[in-house]
Amino acid sequence: MIIWKKGIIQSIEREREGWQLVQLIDGDGKVGFALNDTSVNEPVNVGETVIFNATAVELGLGSGGVHFIIHPKKTAKKPFAGHIMKMRYTPLQMSVLSCEEMASPHHETIKNNTKIDRCPVLVGELHSMLPVLCRVLRAIAPDIRIAYCMTDGGALPAKFSDHVAALRKEGSLVGVITCGHAYGGDLEAVNKFTGLIAAKHVLGADIIIAIMGPGIVGTNTPYGFSGMEQGEWLNAVYSLNGIPVAVPRISFKDKRLRHYGLSYHFVNALNVAALAPAIVPVPLFPDEKEESYVCEQLKQLAEKHEIVRGRCNCDWQTVCSKHPVTTMGRTMSDDPHFFYTIAYAAEVAHQLFKGDTRFAARNR
């Protein structure tokens, strides 16, 4: 089901490369906010009538919390490039110049490289992990080259992410590869395998981060959530001779029992979807009850994966305070365990990049 509506643009609230946030009023007099993807449409102006997708807002879902403009009479005027279609066989399918196709300047590189040469790859579930991983890594090693593989498990347009825009502006990323049906990165890739190869051999990444865009789907069933892709990405990293590092989702502030301590999303992704062993960095927690709780949960993963325990040595709190990020509406002060865990995962990935093999035995 799609709920289409017409509305008149009242104001332009924010805009940057790739999109506009506007306020509009629909035919029933309801005022709302809508996003216009200017990589697909031309920019809109105050007073214009537009058609927009109101489905998520009408259903009260959290999918962006806004309407999405479709502007059929004003498509973006961009030169034709590429023959690979994303969002295939839908009314919004678009052509992109994929890094693999023969017309791409990177075709030979992708064709001739089938491994990623022991490159550490941090694979996470929530988009809010991305800026923390990047900034902690850059605090540890300012010159490190980090590439981001944006998966298609959440938002598809890369330009929708505030985090990506901020990280690119501050120079924390050497590039973004949009994989599968995600689009709008510096490079487009047909799938996760070539996305990882492009990150390593085209962008020259020292460390790769693979996480979906903003938004996650959950159904309160064991496997019915988009984060199951975390296990699939770990498999791909392992298959390409990379070092798969699974970023745990840990919280002691989430009121839902299934996300208390180590999230059941993480446990199920690593137990069911991940067929290859991964490195799982989990920091030591000073509170005895919390530490005991996490230790008990980790027993579910210890047989298959390499659990790494330790304390985070970097000043992660200063890094996170300088660039505030929220996760599920919670800040670092609200949910310190979440951010502490991500910082420790970044630190372990940097140790792996520097050649530390103490905890990579199963991943040789």
N, C-alpha and C positions, 0 to 999 in steps of 0.2 A: 504494500500500500504506500502510495505517495500522496501527500496533501500539498497541492499547488495553490498558491494565492497570488493576488495582485496587490501591489502597494505603491505608494508614492514616497520617494526619498525626501526626508525632512532635513537631514543634516549629515555631514561627513564627520564622524567622530574621531577616527584615527585612520592613517594609511601609511604604508611602507611598501617597499618593493614586493610585488606579488599579491597584495590584497588591500582591500578597504573595509573598514567597519563603519556601517552607516546606521542611522536611525530612520525607520520608515513607519508609515501608518497604513493599515490594510483597509479593505472595503467595509469592514465592520467597525472601523474607528479604533481598532487596537493598535497601540504603539509598541514596536519591538525593535530589536537590533538584528542586522543581517550582515553577513560577510559576502564580499564580491571578490572572487578569485580572478585577479587581473592577468594571470598567465593564460587564462581561458577567455575571459571577457574583457572588453574595453572598460576603463574606469567609468563609473556612473556619476551623475551630477544631481544637485538638489533640484527637486521639482520633476524629475523623470519618473515615469511609471515603469515598474519592473515586475517580473514574475519571480516568485521565490518558493523554495521548498521549505514548508513549515512543519514537516512531519515530526521531527524530534521535539520541537517546542510544544506542539499540540499534544504529544504523548507524554510530556513532562519528563523527558529523558535528559541525561546530562551530556548528550553528544554535541559538545560545543556550546550548548546553551543559547544558540542563535539560529536564525534562519539562514538559508544559503540562496544567493541570487543566481538565477539562470536568465541570461539576457539574450534571447535567440536572434535579435536583430542587430546585435553589436558584438560580434566575436572579435577577439584580439587580432590585430593586424601584425602577424609575425611571419617571417619567411618559412616556407615549407622545409622541413628537415626530418629525415628518418623515415623508416618504414615499419617500425615496431609499434604495435598498437597497445596502449594501456587502457584499462577498463573495457576490455574487448567485448564486442557484441552487446554493448549497452548504448543508449542514445547519446552518452557522453564519451564514447571512445575517442581517443586522440592519438596522433602519431608522435613519436619521440625518436630522437637519434640515440639509439642504444649503444653503449660502449662496445658491444660485441659485434654489431653488424658491419658488413664489409665497407660501408661508406664512412665508418668511424675511423678517426686517426689512431684509435687504440685497438683496432681489430687484431692486428698482428700480435700485440702484447698479450691480449686476452687469449688468443689462439695458442700462443707458444708457452704460456705459463699455466700449469694445472695444479700448482701447490702454493702455499703461502709461507713456506720456509720458517716454521716454528714461530710465527708471529703470534703474540698473545692477543686473544679476542675476548673482550668483556661482553658477555651476553646478559642483558637484563630484561625485566618485564615492564616496568613503569617508565614512561617518558621522563618523569621527574628525576630519574637516576642519571640521565645524560649530563646535565650541567655540573652536578656534583662530581661525577667521575672525571670530566674534562678538567675542571678547575683544580681538583686535588692533584691530578697528574701533572698539570702545568706548574703547580706550586712546588712539587717535588723536583721536576725537571723542566725548566722553562722552555727549552728548545725541542722538547719531544714532539713528534709528528703524530697527531691523532686524526684518524678518519672515522666518520660516522656512517654506518650502513643503516639507513632508515627502512625498516621492514613495513609490510603492508597490513600489519595486524591492527593498527589503529587508524588515525587520520591518514589519508592518502597524500594530500599536498604538503610538501616540505615547507612551503611558505606559511602554512597555518601555525607553525611552531614558533612561539616567542623565544623559546630556549635556543633553537637553531639560529634565529636572527641575531640574538645577543652573542652567542658563541662565535659566530662568523665575524661580527663587528669587532670583537676584542681579539680576534686572531687565534682563538683556541682550537680551531679545526682547520686542517689543511684541505678539507673538502667533505661534501655530503654525497653519498651514492643512494639514490632511491631505487629500491629493489622490488621486483614483482610488479604490482599495480600502483605502488606509491610513485609519485612523480614530482618533478620540479627541483631535483638536486643538481649539483654540479655535473654529475654523471648519472645516466640512467642505466639500469641493469635488468636483464630479463628475469633473473632469479638470485637466490642467496649465494650460490656458488660463484657465479661470475661477479657478483657484487663484492664479495670478499677478495677475489683475485684482483679486481680493479682497485680496491682500497690499498692493497699491498703493492702492486706492480705498476699502477698508473699514478696513484697519489703518493706512493712511497711512504706509507704509514709505518710507524714503529709499533703502534698499538691501535687496534681497531675496536670500536664500540658498535654493537648491534642491538638496537632496541626499537620497538615500534614507535610510531608517532603518537601524538596526544590522543587520549581516549583508550579505554579498555572495556571489553565486553565480559560480563560475568553472569552466570545463571544459577549460582548456588547448587551446582551439580559437580561431581568430581572432575570431569574433563571439559565441561562446557564453558570455557573461558578462553579469550584470545591469547593469554599468556602461555598456553600450552606450546606455542611456537618457540619458546625459549629452549626447550629440549631439542627441537628440530634444528635450530641454529647451532647448538652445541655439537650435534652430529655432523653438520656440514663442516664446521671448523676442524673437527677431528679428522674427517675424511680428506681434507685439503692439507693435512700435516701442519695445522696451526695448533696453538695451545688454547683449548677451551676453558674459559674462566667464567663460572656461573655466579652472577651477582645476586646474593640472597635478598629476599624481601623480609625484613624483620621489624616488628613493632610490638611494643608493650602498651601502646596507647589506643590501638584499634579496638573498638568495643565488640567487634564480631569475633567470637571465639576461634573461628577457622583462620583468622588472620592474626591471632595472638602469638607472639614469639615468631617462629618461622612460619610464614604463610603457607597454608595448604596448597595454594597455587604453585608455589615454588617446589614443594615436596612432590606433588603429582607430576609437574613438568619434568623433574629430574628422575623420578622413578619410572614413569610410563613412557613419555615421549623421548627422553634421552636414552639412546641405546649404547652410546659411547661414554667412557669415563671423562669426567670433567674435574677441574680443580674448583673447590668450593671454599672460598675464604670467609671465615666467620670469626669476628673478634671475640676476645675474652671479655665478659661483662663483670663489672665489679660487684654487682648485687648478687648474693649467693643464690637466692631463689630464682632470679632470672637466668643465671648461668646454668643452674641445675635443669631448668625447664628446657632451655635450648639444647643442652647436652642430650637430654632424653629424646628430643625430636630428631637430632642429627643421627641417631642410631638407625633411622630408616634409610639413610643415604650412604652410610659408611662402607657398606659392602661393595657398592658399585663405584663410588666417587672418592676423590682424594680430598678429605676435609683438612683445611689448614686453619689452625688457631694461633692467635697472637694478639698483640696490642698495637694499635695504630700509633706510629711514631711522629707522623706529620701533624702540623697544627691545623687540623681539619675544621675546628670550630671557627677559627679566624677566617678561613677560606669561605665557609658557608655563611658567616655573618656579613662578609663583604658583599656577597651576591645572594641575597635571600631567595630561597626556593620553597615552595609549599608542595606537599604530597598529600592527596586526599583532603586538602584544606588545612593541613597541619604544618606548622613551621618547625625549624630545627629545635627551638626551645620546647615546643609541644611534643615532639617525637624524636628525641636525640638518637635513639637506637637505630632508627632507619638510616639516618645520615652517617652515623659512626660506622655502620656496616658497609655502606657504599664506599666511604673513604678508605676503609681497610682493604676492600677488594681492589681499589685503584693502586694502593701501595703494593699489594702482592703482584699485580700485573706488571708494575714497574720493575720489581725484583726479577720477575721472569724475563722481561725485556733485557735486563742487564746480565742475564745468563745464569741466574740462580736456579739450580736444578734440584734443590733439596726436596721440593714437593711436586715434581713433574714426572715421577717414576712411571706412572701408568699411562702417561701421555707421550711416550717416546716413539 
